[in-house]
Amino acid sequence: MTRNVGIAIDLSPTSRYALRWALEHFARDGDHIFVLVVRKKEGEDTALFEKAGTPLIPMHDYDEHVLDKYGIQPDPEVFATIREHREKKKFAVDGKVYYGDAREKIIEAVGDLKLNLLVLGSRGLGTVKRALLGSVSNYVINNAPCPVTVVKLPESQSNS
């Protein structure tokens, strides 16, 4: 049975770790992995994709031209992680970029892509920052209609 597994990343060290962790611990042969990126609305260039996000972007190969088309800065570490795990497991992988509030767009992605499972990193905001900024992971945990796994960066890898 094919599972649709979403991994939400923002290219922070925590989200890169969450991507690696999810591919090591959750991905299995036959899965369809969706790497989700949410960016702030950026004007006319992204207006076409603001409502539903970009079309699915094949991520099994590093193609800078395809990424440029959607205004995505290529991240060699993300592609290296995907390539490394695809050598061990046979899964499909596509990316999708949404524009807007990360909390709302990640929930939207769960429904759009019919995700069976969602993985995201936690920045570990302190109490005050979390109260002022809001926690994306907390919002997603409480509103996603599928199981959500929040991955924290190990203390040995964090700067604090």
Protein Blocks (a to p, Z undefined) as FASTA:
>chain_A
ZZddddddehiaklmmmmmmmmmmmgcghiacddddddddebjmlmmmmmnopadddfkb
ccfklmmmnopacdfklmmmmmmmmmmpccdddddddedjfklmmmmmmmmnopabdcdd
dehiafklmmmnopfklmmmmmpcbdcddddddfklpmZZ
